[in-house]
Amino acid sequence: MMNAEERRVGEMLDEVAPGLDDTIRRYLSGMLADDPQEAVTVGLMPTVGNFFQSLHVVSDEDEAEAKCAELTELLEEEFKVGRKNPNQSVATADLPKLLAAPVKLSGLARREETEEEKSLRDSIWGLTDLRKKYNLTYMATDKVKPRGKAAAKARKQRASKGAAEDLTKVSTMRLPNLKTGNNDRTISVENINLAAPDGTELLDGAELKFAHGRRYGLVGKNGVGKTTLLKAMANFDLENFPTHLRVLHVRQEVAPSEKAVVNVVMEADVERNALMDKEAEILERQDGGYAEGDEGVKQAAADDEELQEVYARLEIIGAESAEARARMILAGLQFTEEQVNGPTSALSGGWRMRVSLAAALLIQPDVLLLDEPTNHLDLEAVIWLQNYLVGYPHTLLVVSHDRAFLNEVVTDIVFFNRQKLEYFRTDYDHYEKRRAEKLREQKRIYEAHMAKRQHMQEFVDKFRANAKRASLVQSRIKAIEKMDREGIEDVEEEKPFRFTLPNPESLGRPIIAVEGVSFGYPLDSKPNQPKKTPEELEAEAEAKAAEAAAAAEAEGEGAGDDDSDGDDEEEEETKKAGVPPERLLFHDVHFGVDLDSRMVLVGANGAGKSTLLNLILSKLRPVDGEVHVNPRLRIGVFTQHATEAFDMDLSAVENMMAEFKGQDALACRGFLGRFQISGEIANRPMGNLSGGQKSRVAFAFLTFRRPHVVIMDEPTNHLDMDAIEALVQALKEFRGGVLAVSHDRYFIENVCREMWVVDGKRVSRIAGGYDEYRETILKRIATHN
């Protein structure tokens, strides 16, 4: 609880630096309110100013000094403190001993500090309270030697573990070469060539053009080479790519480890790690002393100079505030304090992806490369992320299929097509319009070119044998040859893929009725186990409930008709007793689905959205309430893993015959042909099909079921823009019901009319739809910060 002085200082900080993270605000308030006289005397720039710069509250050192001066005036006025002589600098005798003379860090490393000096250093840097709360490590010279030994040991362990250890890293980043580039953070590289691992040419003579501070969306068909380009940039594998930049590429799949989440996030900054290792190495040499004579003096001087460079660079990259910023970012991505301090091995794949994202946002590299960052996020986290990225101070390049996300975040679109990169200085929606206009103009120029050529060719053909017009004929022939040499290519306008879902026959109500349903975790979960994420608990609950449902069904088949009522009552009591109220995912849920429904479920990951779908699909049984489904109802299911469910060794035709028993090859081939899966493609193993082709096979399976209601769980994940648009258009024309879990705003706004939120053990409808939900989330984010 903050006292009155701390609250007043907090108000001053709000006035000087509005929007400051609450954790940092409380910590600075406590530090300044504890001894405002000392804070004003020593000066705020070494402490508060450094935090402002590290957290990008200010754009440069001058702005930081201005804000510190403003805060100093407020402190002097409020607490009636000030420098002893405002017209002169403080006399050396008035300063504490540690600040009475220039401090040489190498000297501090070779002598033992007094308790007074240690206390003063902690107070100046604000470490006392912060270390109590977060157990922060910092560049204290009395701790350097043991840390240096530990770092050396860790380096040996990393080397011995080999390449397998790399799988636990959350991102790819190479050490920048800071001796090149003249601090220019604009990227301009011509004649870029790029090939896939199998040798396929992806880019041929392309140009990279990324202005510092702009946010780019990289778009193109699945398989065109977008991810390969990001990896090549992060690894400095492109010829003439500027290597002085800090470039980080977020990995999509990360192996689990026993390291704490917050440590994994901080360790992703390879430059910070290398600098701290170098610092420990130099201080260990200084601690051991140098040889006598000129060589020893030279080595000591060189180490002093290098150490100052290391400290300067650590300050630039915000090494001191890394843990506080890491915790703030993880909180924004909905990690609990227990998850933050726990190992990544306790997290599901989706949550480990969030760890990767947190590392990228912490490091704030000169060039941040994100590859489908929204795939494993819920809608709340997507809103938080786009709100964060809009203010990203450096260059951002993001690959995403989420057009609403791109519209919110990016300033430019880069179109990866036909081994070239085209640049559009606009958001995604306007890019589509401008590209369509550009294609129409190119088509008009080409048609005019060909009409002119045809006219001249007709003249040549008509008068070729006419001696009187021989000179004119030769002139036309030369003109045609020149036109052919210059060559204007025809515009390849690929017709967008579309499909339709057959409209179902009418059914009597209820179609699907959820009445008073409750569901939660079984009581017999093992005690004293590591804390599981909500997603893992939900999956565990689903598995156990499915087993219980199967056992109950088997028992019911063997029971006599006379005892059915008694058995039902006993089963109900058993279900209720197995899940205490505090372990319920949701309670007393009521809603219905009919052929006119267009419903979307949103909420935090692990809240129970997928569980609710599985209850409707009879994969689970509720602990209370009932789910009524019309016995004639046909349900089509489409999930984010729809394209991964195929047997990749079989062809599309063979997969369809295996899924729909009794269908012959000819019928399956004909049906798949309606989805542009025909000829050799239909017989090719699914593993050799492109992502778009696999999507069309999945759409074919969905259509073949002729569903009354389509139930979807994150259907847009792993689909490219064209496939998403095809799905959206098919669902808009569909005359059956739709129930979906989705975080894709474009999908939600174009397909769904009702939004239901799973939160706080309740499932409730939001009358204002996406806009109301977004405002609620933004208010929650503002309150948290």
C-alpha positions in Angstrom: 0.0 0.0 0.0 1.4 3.4 -1.0 1.6 6.1 1.7 0.6 9.7 1.1 4.1 10.9 0.0 4.4 8.0 -2.4 0.9 8.7 -3.9 1.8 12.4 -4.4 5.1 11.4 -6.1 3.1 9.0 -8.3 0.8 11.9 -9.3 3.9 13.9 -10.3 5.1 11.0 -12.4 1.7 10.8 -14.1 2.0 14.5 -14.9 5.5 14.2 -16.3 5.3 10.8 -17.9 1.7 9.7 -18.4 1.2 6.0 -19.2 4.2 4.8 -17.2 4.0 1.1 -16.3 2.4 0.7 -12.9 5.2 -1.5 -11.5 7.9 1.1 -12.4 5.6 3.9 -11.2 5.2 2.4 -7.8 8.9 1.6 -7.5 10.0 5.1 -8.6 7.4 6.7 -6.2 8.8 4.8 -3.3 12.4 5.6 -4.1 11.8 9.3 -4.6 9.4 9.7 -1.6 11.8 7.9 0.7 14.4 10.8 0.5 13.4 13.6 -1.8 16.3 15.8 -0.6 18.9 13.2 -1.6 17.1 12.6 -4.9 17.2 16.3 -5.8 20.8 16.7 -4.6 22.2 13.8 -6.5 20.0 14.5 -9.6 17.3 12.4 -11.3 19.0 11.7 -14.6 21.1 8.7 -13.4 18.0 7.0 -12.0 14.7 8.2 -13.3 16.2 9.4 -16.6 17.7 6.0 -17.3 14.4 4.3 -16.7 12.6 6.8 -19.0 15.1 6.0 -21.8 15.1 2.2 -21.2 11.3 2.1 -21.3 11.1 4.4 -24.3 9.0 7.0 -22.4 11.3 9.6 -24.1 12.8 9.6 -27.6 16.3 10.8 -26.6 18.6 11.9 -23.8 17.6 15.6 -24.1 13.9 14.8 -23.6 14.9 12.6 -20.6 16.8 15.5 -19.0 13.9 17.9 -19.7 11.4 15.5 -17.9 13.8 15.0 -15.0 14.1 18.8 -14.6 10.4 19.1 -14.6 10.0 16.4 -12.0 12.8 18.0 -9.9 10.8 21.3 -9.8 7.7 19.4 -8.7 9.6 17.6 -5.9 11.3 20.8 -4.7 7.9 22.6 -4.5 6.0 19.7 -2.8 8.7 18.7 -0.3 10.4 22.1 0.2 13.8 20.6 -0.8 16.5 21.9 -3.1 20.2 22.2 -3.8 22.2 24.2 -1.2 23.2 26.9 -3.7 20.9 27.0 -6.7 23.5 29.1 -8.6 26.4 26.8 -8.1 27.1 23.1 -8.4 27.2 21.2 -5.1 30.6 21.3 -3.4 32.6 18.1 -3.3 32.5 18.1 0.5 28.7 18.1 0.5 28.5 14.9 -1.6 28.6 11.4 -0.1 32.0 9.8 -0.3 31.1 7.5 -3.3 30.3 10.5 -5.5 33.0 12.9 -4.3 35.3 11.9 -7.1 35.0 10.3 -10.6 34.2 6.7 -10.2 36.4 4.2 -12.0 34.6 0.9 -12.3 37.8 -1.1 -12.6 39.0 0.4 -9.3 35.8 -0.6 -7.6 36.3 -4.1 -8.8 39.6 -4.3 -7.0 38.6 -3.0 -3.6 35.8 -3.8 -1.1 33.0 -1.3 -0.8 31.9 -0.1 2.6 28.3 -0.8 3.7 27.6 2.9 3.4 28.7 2.9 -0.2 26.7 -0.2 -1.0 23.6 1.3 0.5 24.1 4.5 -1.4 24.7 2.7 -4.7 21.5 0.7 -4.2 19.6 3.9 -3.3 20.9 5.8 -6.3 20.0 3.1 -8.8 16.7 2.3 -7.1 17.7 -1.3 -6.5 16.7 -1.8 -2.9 12.9 -2.0 -3.3 13.0 -3.4 -6.8 15.3 -6.3 -5.8 13.0 -7.2 -3.0 10.1 -7.6 -5.3 11.7 -9.0 -8.4 15.0 -10.5 -7.2 16.8 -8.4 -9.9 20.3 -9.0 -10.9 22.4 -6.0 -11.7 25.9 -4.8 -12.6 27.2 -4.6 -9.0 30.9 -5.0 -9.0 30.9 -7.0 -5.8 28.9 -9.7 -7.6 30.8 -9.9 -10.9 33.4 -12.5 -10.1 31.0 -15.4 -9.2 28.8 -14.4 -12.0 31.8 -14.5 -14.4 32.6 -18.1 -13.3 29.0 -19.1 -13.7 28.8 -17.6 -17.1 32.0 -19.4 -18.2 30.5 -22.7 -16.9 27.3 -22.0 -18.7 29.1 -21.3 -21.9 30.8 -24.7 -21.7 27.5 -26.4 -21.0 25.9 -24.7 -24.0 28.7 -25.8 -26.2 28.5 -29.4 -25.0 24.8 -29.7 -25.5 25.2 -28.8 -29.2 22.5 -27.9 -31.7 19.7 -29.6 -29.8 19.8 -26.9 -27.2 18.9 -24.3 -29.8 15.4 -25.8 -30.0 14.6 -24.2 -26.6 15.5 -20.7 -27.8 12.5 -18.5 -28.5 14.0 -16.5 -31.4 16.8 -16.2 -33.9 19.2 -13.3 -33.5 22.8 -12.8 -34.5 25.3 -10.5 -32.8 25.4 -7.2 -34.7 28.7 -5.8 -36.0 28.6 -2.3 -34.5 31.8 -1.2 -36.2 29.9 -0.9 -39.6 26.9 0.9 -40.9 27.4 4.4 -39.4 24.3 3.9 -37.2 22.1 4.1 -40.3 19.0 1.9 -39.6 17.4 2.2 -43.0 17.7 -1.0 -45.1 18.3 -0.6 -48.8 19.8 -3.6 -50.6 19.5 -4.2 -54.3 19.8 -7.4 -56.4 18.7 -9.8 -53.7 18.6 -13.5 -54.6 17.1 -16.1 -52.3 16.6 -19.9 -52.7 14.7 -22.5 -50.7 16.6 -25.3 -49.0 15.7 -27.6 -51.9 17.2 -25.1 -54.4 13.9 -23.6 -55.6 14.5 -19.9 -56.6 12.3 -17.6 -54.4 13.8 -14.2 -55.2 15.6 -13.1 -58.3 17.1 -9.6 -58.4 14.7 -8.3 -55.8 15.1 -5.2 -53.7 14.9 -4.8 -49.9 13.6 -1.3 -48.9 12.7 -0.8 -45.3 12.8 2.7 -43.8 13.5 2.9 -40.1 10.4 3.4 -37.9 7.9 2.1 -40.4 5.9 -1.1 -40.0 5.6 -3.5 -42.9 3.2 -6.3 -43.6 4.7 -9.0 -45.9 2.0 -10.8 -47.8 1.8 -13.4 -50.5 0.6 -16.9 -51.1 1.5 -19.8 -48.8 4.8 -21.3 -49.9 6.0 -18.3 -51.8 9.0 -17.9 -49.4 7.9 -15.3 -46.8 9.2 -17.3 -43.8 12.5 -18.2 -45.6 13.1 -14.5 -46.3 12.6 -13.6 -42.6 15.1 -16.3 -41.5 17.6 -15.2 -44.1 17.4 -11.6 -42.8 17.8 -12.7 -39.2 20.8 -14.8 -40.0 22.5 -12.2 -42.1 22.4 -14.6 -45.0 21.5 -12.0 -47.7 24.4 -10.5 -49.6 25.1 -6.8 -48.6 22.5 -6.9 -45.8 23.5 -4.4 -43.0 25.0 -6.5 -40.2 25.3 -3.6 -37.7 21.5 -3.9 -37.0 19.9 -5.8 -34.2 17.6 -8.2 -36.2 15.4 -10.7 -34.4 13.1 -13.3 -35.9 10.5 -14.9 -33.6 10.3 -18.7 -33.7 6.9 -20.3 -34.1 7.8 -23.6 -32.4 9.8 -23.7 -29.2 10.9 -26.9 -27.3 10.1 -26.8 -23.6 12.8 -26.3 -21.0 13.1 -26.1 -17.2 14.1 -22.5 -17.3 11.8 -19.9 -15.8 9.7 -18.1 -18.4 11.1 -14.6 -17.4 14.6 -15.9 -17.7 14.0 -17.4 -21.1 12.6 -14.1 -22.3 15.7 -12.2 -21.1 18.1 -14.7 -22.4 16.8 -14.3 -25.9 18.8 -11.0 -26.1 22.0 -12.5 -27.4 23.8 -9.1 -27.4 22.9 -8.5 -23.7 24.2 -12.0 -22.9 27.4 -11.4 -24.8 28.0 -8.0 -23.2 27.5 -9.4 -19.7 29.8 -12.3 -20.5 32.4 -9.9 -21.7 32.0 -7.7 -18.6 32.5 -10.7 -16.3 35.5 -11.8 -18.3 37.2 -8.4 -18.0 36.4 -8.0 -14.3 37.8 -11.4 -13.6 41.1 -10.4 -15.2 41.1 -7.2 -13.3 40.4 -9.1 -10.1 43.3 -11.3 -10.7 45.7 -8.5 -11.4 48.0 -7.8 -14.3 51.7 -8.6 -15.0 54.2 -5.9 -14.1 55.7 -3.8 -16.8 54.5 -2.1 -19.9 52.5 -5.1 -21.2 50.5 -5.2 -18.0 49.8 -1.5 -18.1 48.7 -1.7 -21.7 46.4 -4.7 -20.9 44.9 -2.8 -17.9 44.3 0.3 -20.0 42.7 -1.7 -22.9 40.4 -3.6 -20.4 39.3 -0.3 -18.8 38.5 1.2 -22.2 36.6 -2.0 -23.4 34.7 -2.2 -20.1 33.5 1.4 -20.5 32.3 0.5 -24.0 30.5 -2.5 -22.6 28.7 -0.5 -19.9 27.8 2.2 -22.4 26.2 -0.4 -24.7 24.4 -2.1 -21.9 22.9 1.2 -21.0 21.8 1.8 -24.6 20.0 -1.5 -24.8 18.3 -1.1 -21.4 20.0 -4.1 -19.7 19.2 -2.8 -16.2 15.5 -2.6 -16.6 15.2 -5.9 -18.6 13.4 -7.9 -16.0 10.9 -5.2 -15.0 10.0 -4.7 -18.7 9.9 -8.5 -19.3 7.4 -8.9 -16.5 5.3 -6.1 -17.8 5.1 -7.5 -21.3 4.4 -11.1 -20.0 1.5 -9.6 -17.9 0.1 -8.0 -21.0 0.2 -11.3 -22.7 -1.9 -12.7 -19.8 0.8 -14.7 -18.0 0.1 -15.2 -14.3 2.9 -14.4 -11.8 3.1 -18.2 -11.2 3.6 -18.9 -14.9 6.2 -16.1 -15.2 8.3 -17.7 -12.5 7.6 -21.2 -13.7 9.4 -23.3 -16.3 8.4 -23.3 -20.0 8.0 -27.1 -19.8 4.7 -26.4 -17.9 3.3 -24.4 -20.8 1.4 -25.6 -23.9 2.7 -24.9 -27.4 0.5 -21.9 -27.7 1.7 -20.3 -24.5 5.4 -21.0 -25.4 4.7 -19.1 -28.6 3.7 -16.2 -26.4 7.0 -16.5 -24.6 8.7 -16.0 -28.0 6.6 -13.0 -28.6 7.4 -11.5 -25.2 11.2 -11.9 -25.9 10.8 -10.0 -29.2 8.9 -7.2 -27.5 11.4 -7.0 -24.7 14.6 -6.7 -26.9 13.0 -4.1 -29.2 15.6 -4.8 -32.0 16.2 -2.4 -34.8 14.4 -4.9 -37.1 11.6 -7.0 -35.5 10.5 -10.0 -37.7 7.2 -11.6 -36.7 5.8 -14.6 -38.5 2.0 -15.1 -38.0 2.2 -13.7 -34.4 -1.6 -13.9 -33.9 -2.1 -17.6 -34.7 -2.0 -18.9 -31.0 -3.4 -15.8 -29.4 -6.9 -15.2 -28.2 -8.8 -12.0 -29.2 -7.9 -10.1 -26.0 -4.2 -10.8 -26.6 -4.4 -9.8 -30.2 -5.9 -6.5 -29.3 -3.1 -6.0 -26.7 -0.5 -6.9 -29.2 -1.7 -4.6 -32.0 -2.0 -1.8 -29.5 1.6 -2.4 -28.5 3.0 -2.7 -32.0 1.4 0.5 -33.2 3.8 2.3 -31.0 6.9 0.2 -31.9 9.8 2.7 -32.3 11.9 0.7 -34.8 11.3 -1.2 -38.0 8.7 -4.0 -38.0 8.2 -6.7 -40.6 5.3 -9.0 -40.0 3.8 -11.9 -41.9 0.1 -12.3 -41.1 -3.0 -13.6 -42.7 -5.2 -11.5 -40.4 -6.1 -8.5 -42.5 -7.8 -6.6 -39.7 -4.5 -7.0 -37.7 -2.5 -5.7 -40.7 -4.9 -2.7 -41.1 -4.4 -1.8 -37.4 -0.6 -2.2 -37.3 1.2 -1.7 -40.5 2.1 1.4 -42.5 3.2 -0.4 -45.6 2.5 -3.6 -47.5 5.2 -5.7 -49.2 3.8 -8.1 -51.8 5.9 -11.2 -52.4 5.0 -12.4 -55.9 6.8 -13.9 -58.9 10.3 -13.7 -57.3 9.9 -10.0 -56.7 8.9 -7.6 -53.8 6.4 -4.9 -54.5 6.0 -2.0 -52.0 2.8 -0.2 -51.3 2.8 2.7 -48.8 -0.6 1.9 -47.2 -2.6 -0.5 -45.1 -3.9 -3.9 -46.4 -7.4 -2.8 -47.5 -6.1 0.1 -49.5 -3.2 -2.1 -50.9 -5.8 -4.5 -52.3 -7.6 -1.6 -54.1 -4.3 0.0 -55.4 -3.0 -3.4 -56.6 -6.3 -4.0 -58.4 -6.1 -0.6 -60.0 -2.4 -1.2 -61.0 -3.4 -4.6 -62.6 -6.2 -3.0 -64.5 -3.8 -0.3 -65.8 -1.2 -2.8 -66.7 -3.9 -4.8 -68.5 -5.0 -1.7 -70.5 -1.4 -0.9 -71.5 -0.8 -4.5 -72.6 -4.0 -4.7 -74.6 -3.2 -1.4 -76.3 0.3 -2.6 -77.1 -1.0 -5.9 -78.6 -3.7 -4.0 -80.6 -1.1 -1.8 -82.1 1.2 -4.8 -82.9 -1.7 -6.6 -84.5 -2.6 -3.6 -86.6 0.9 -3.4 -87.9 1.2 -7.1 -88.5 -2.0 -7.0 -90.6 -0.5 -4.2 -92.7 2.7 -6.3 -93.2 0.7 -9.4 -94.1 -1.5 -7.5 -96.5 1.2 -5.6 -98.4 4.3 -7.9 -98.0 4.2 -8.7 -101.8 3.5 -5.1 -102.9 6.7 -3.5 -104.3 5.3 0.0 -104.0 4.9 -0.4 -100.3 8.1 -2.3 -99.6 9.6 0.5 -97.6 6.5 0.9 -95.4 6.4 -2.9 -94.9 10.0 -2.9 -93.8 9.4 0.0 -91.5 6.5 -1.9 -89.9 8.6 -5.1 -89.5 11.3 -3.2 -87.7 8.7 -1.5 -85.4 7.2 -4.9 -84.6 10.7 -6.4 -83.8 11.4 -3.4 -81.5 8.0 -3.9 -79.7 8.8 -7.6 -79.3 12.3 -6.8 -77.9 10.9 -4.3 -75.4 8.2 -6.8 -74.5 5.2 -5.8 -72.3 4.1 -8.9 -70.4 0.5 -9.8 -70.1 -1.0 -9.4 -66.6 -1.7 -12.7 -65.0 -4.9 -12.2 -63.1 -5.5 -15.4 -61.2 -9.2 -16.0 -60.7 -9.9 -16.1 -57.0 -11.0 -19.5 -55.7 -14.5 -19.8 -54.5 -16.8 -22.6 -53.3 -20.3 -22.9 -51.9 -21.8 -24.9 -49.1 -25.1 -26.6 -50.1 -28.1 -25.1 -48.3 -29.6 -27.7 -46.0 -33.3 -28.7 -45.7 -35.3 -27.3 -42.8 -35.3 -29.0 -39.4 -37.7 -28.7 -36.5 -36.5 -26.9 -33.4 -34.6 -27.2 -31.3 -31.6 -27.6 -33.6 -29.1 -27.2 -30.7 -30.2 -26.1 -27.2 -27.7 -25.6 -24.3 -29.8 -25.5 -21.1 -28.2 -24.8 -17.7 -24.9 -26.4 -18.6 -22.0 -26.4 -16.2 -18.6 -28.0 -16.8 -15.3 -28.1 -14.9 -12.2 -30.1 -13.9 -12.5 -33.5 -12.2 -11.8 -33.5 -8.4 -9.4 -36.4 -8.7 -6.6 -34.4 -10.4 -3.2 -35.4 -8.8 -2.1 -33.2 -5.9 1.3 -31.6 -5.5 1.8 -31.4 -9.3 3.3 -28.3 -11.1 0.8 -25.6 -11.9 -0.8 -26.3 -15.3 -1.9 -23.7 -17.7 -5.7 -23.2 -18.3 -5.3 -24.9 -21.7 -3.7 -27.9 -20.3 -6.2 -28.2 -17.5 -9.0 -27.9 -20.0 -7.5 -30.6 -22.2 -7.0 -32.9 -19.2 -10.6 -32.3 -18.1 -11.8 -33.1 -21.6 -9.9 -36.4 -21.7 -11.1 -37.5 -18.2 -14.7 -36.4 -19.0 -14.6 -38.3 -22.2 -13.5 -41.5 -20.4 -16.2 -41.0 -17.8 -18.8 -40.5 -20.6 -17.7 -43.7 -22.4 -17.8 -45.7 -19.1 -21.3 -44.3 -18.4 -22.5 -45.2 -21.8 -21.1 -48.7 -21.6 -22.8 -49.1 -18.2 -26.1 -47.8 -19.6 -26.1 -50.3 -22.4 -26.0 -53.2 -19.9 -28.6 -51.8 -17.6 -32.3 -52.9 -17.7 -35.1 -50.5 -18.7 -36.7 -50.8 -15.2 -33.7 -49.1 -13.5 -33.1 -46.3 -16.0 -34.5 -43.5 -13.9 -32.5 -44.5 -10.9 -29.3 -44.8 -12.9 -29.8 -41.3 -14.4 -30.2 -39.8 -10.9 -27.2 -41.6 -9.6 -25.1 -40.6 -12.5 -26.1 -37.0 -12.1 -25.2 -37.0 -8.4 -21.8 -38.6 -9.3 -21.1 -35.8 -11.9 -22.0 -33.0 -9.5 -19.9 -34.5 -6.7 -16.9 -34.9 -8.9 -16.4 -31.2 -9.7 -16.5 -28.6 -6.9 -17.8 -25.1 -7.8 -14.4 -23.5 -7.6 -13.1 -25.8 -10.4 -15.9 -25.1 -12.9 -15.0 -23.6 -16.2 -18.4 -22.2 -16.7 -21.8 -22.5 -14.9 -25.4 -22.3 -15.9 -24.9 -21.6 -19.6 -28.0 -21.0 -21.7 -28.1 -20.5 -25.5 -29.3 -22.0 -28.7 -28.2 -22.5 -32.3 -30.6 -22.7 -35.2 -30.3 -22.5 -39.0 -30.2 -18.7 -38.8 -27.5 -18.5 -36.2 -24.2 -16.7 -36.8 -22.4 -16.9 -33.5 -18.8 -16.5 -32.4 -17.3 -17.4 -29.0 -14.4 -15.2 -27.7 -12.5 -15.1 -24.5 -9.1 -15.9 -23.0 -7.2 -19.1 -24.0 -8.3 -21.8 -21.6 -11.5 -20.2 -20.6 -13.5 -23.0 -22.1 -14.5 -22.0 -25.6 -13.3 -25.3 -27.2 -14.8 -27.2 -24.3 -18.2 -25.7 -25.0 -17.9 -26.8 -28.7 -17.0 -30.3 -27.6 -20.0 -30.5 -25.3 -22.2 -29.7 -28.3 -20.4 -32.3 -30.4 -21.1 -34.9 -27.6 -17.4 -35.4 -27.1 -17.9 -34.4 -23.4 -20.8 -34.5 -21.0 -21.7 -31.6 -18.7 -21.6 -32.0 -15.0 -24.9 -30.2 -14.8 -27.6 -29.2 -17.3 -28.4 -30.7 -20.8 -27.3 -30.2 -24.4 -30.2 -31.1 -26.7 -29.3 -31.8 -30.4 -31.8 -32.6 -33.1 -31.3 -36.3 -34.0 -31.4 -35.5 -37.8 -28.9 -32.7 -37.5 -25.7 -32.9 -39.7 -22.8 -31.0 -38.3 -19.7 -30.0 -40.3 -16.6 -29.4 -38.2 -13.7 -27.2 -39.4 -10.7 -26.5 -37.1 -7.3 -24.8 -37.3 -5.8 -28.3 -37.7 -8.1 -29.3 -40.6 -5.2 -29.4 -43.1 -3.0 -31.4 -40.7 -5.6 -34.2 -40.2 -5.0 -35.8 -43.6 -2.7 -38.8 -44.2 0.1 -37.0 -45.9 1.2 -40.2 -47.7 -2.1 -40.6 -49.4 -3.6 -38.6 -52.2 -6.6 -36.3 -51.9 -8.7 -38.9 -53.6 -7.5 -41.7 -51.2 -8.0 -39.5 -48.2 -11.6 -38.8 -49.3 -12.4 -42.5 -49.9 -11.0 -43.3 -46.4 -13.0 -40.6 -44.7 -16.3 -41.2 -46.5 -16.8 -45.0 -46.7 -18.5 -46.3 -49.8 -17.4 -43.5 -52.1 -15.6 -44.7 -55.2 -12.5 -43.0 -56.7 -14.4 -41.6 -59.7 -17.0 -39.9 -57.5 -14.3 -38.5 -55.2 -12.2 -37.2 -58.1 -15.2 -35.5 -59.6 -16.1 -33.8 -56.4 -12.6 -32.6 -55.7 -12.4 -31.2 -59.2 -15.0 -28.6 -58.1 -12.3 -27.3 -55.7 -9.5 -27.1 -58.3 -8.0 -30.4 -57.1 -7.9 -32.3 -60.4 -5.7 -34.2 -62.8 -2.2 -35.1 -61.4 -2.8 -32.9 -58.3 -5.6 -35.2 -57.1 -3.3 -38.2 -57.3 -0.3 -36.5 -55.7 0.5 -37.3 -52.0 -1.0 -34.7 -49.7 2.4 -34.0 -48.2 3.4 -32.6 -51.6 0.5 -30.2 -52.0 0.8 -26.5 -51.3 -0.9 -25.0 -48.3 -3.6 -23.5 -50.5 -4.3 -26.9 -52.1 -4.6 -28.6 -48.8 -7.1 -25.9 -47.7 -9.2 -26.6 -50.8 -9.3 -30.3 -49.9 -10.4 -29.5 -46.4 -13.2 -27.3 -47.8 -14.2 -30.2 -50.1 -14.5 -32.5 -47.0 -16.6 -29.9 -45.2 -18.9 -29.4 -48.2 -19.4 -33.1 -48.8 -21.0 -33.5 -45.4 -23.8 -31.2 -46.5 -24.1 -29.8 -42.9 -27.1 -28.0 -41.4 -24.7 -26.3 -38.9 -21.0 -25.6 -39.3 -18.9 -25.6 -36.1 -15.4 -24.1 -36.4 -12.5 -23.7 -33.9 -10.1 -21.0 -35.1 -10.7 -21.8 -38.7 -8.5 -19.0 -40.2 -5.3 -20.2 -38.6 -2.8 -21.5 -41.2 -5.0 -20.3 -44.1 -3.7 -17.7 -46.5 -5.7 -14.6 -47.5 -7.3 -16.2 -50.5 -8.5 -19.3 -48.6 -9.9 -17.1 -45.8 -11.8 -15.0 -48.3 -13.2 -18.2 -50.0 -14.3 -19.5 -46.6 -15.9 -16.1 -45.6 -17.8 -15.8 -48.9 -19.1 -19.4 -48.6 -20.3 -18.9 -45.1 -22.0 -15.6 -46.0 -24.0 -17.4 -48.7 -24.7 -20.4 -46.5 -28.3 -20.8 -45.3 -27.4 -23.0 -42.3 -26.1 -22.2 -38.9 -22.6 -21.1 -37.9 -20.9 -21.4 -34.5 -17.3 -20.5 -34.3 -14.4 -19.8 -32.0 -12.2 -17.1 -33.6 -9.8 -14.2 -32.9 -9.9 -13.0 -36.5 -11.7 -9.6 -36.6 -12.3 -9.7 -40.4 -13.8 -13.2 -40.1 -16.0 -12.2 -37.1 -17.3 -9.0 -38.6 -18.1 -10.6 -42.0 -19.6 -13.9 -40.9 -21.0 -13.5 -37.4 -23.9 -11.5 -36.0 -23.7 -12.5 -32.3 -20.7 -12.4 -30.1 -20.6 -14.5 -26.9 -17.8 -14.1 -24.3 -16.6 -17.0 -22.1 -15.2 -15.2 -19.0 -15.5 -15.6 -15.2 -17.4 -18.9 -15.4 -20.1 -17.2 -17.5 -21.0 -17.3 -21.1 -22.8 -14.1 -22.0 -23.7 -12.2 -25.1 -22.2 -8.8 -25.9 -24.9 -6.7 -27.6 -22.4 -4.2 -29.1 -20.4 -7.0 -30.8 -16.7 -6.6 -31.6 -16.5 -2.8 -30.9 -17.9 -3.1 -27.4 -15.6 -6.1 -26.7 -12.6 -4.1 -27.9 -13.4 -1.1 -25.8 -13.7 -3.4 -22.7 -10.3 -4.9 -23.5 -8.6 -1.6 -24.0 -10.0 -0.3 -20.7 -8.7 -3.5 -19.0 -5.3 -2.9 -20.6 -5.2 0.7 -19.4 -6.2 -0.3 -15.9 -3.5 -2.9 -15.8 -0.8 -0.5 -17.1 
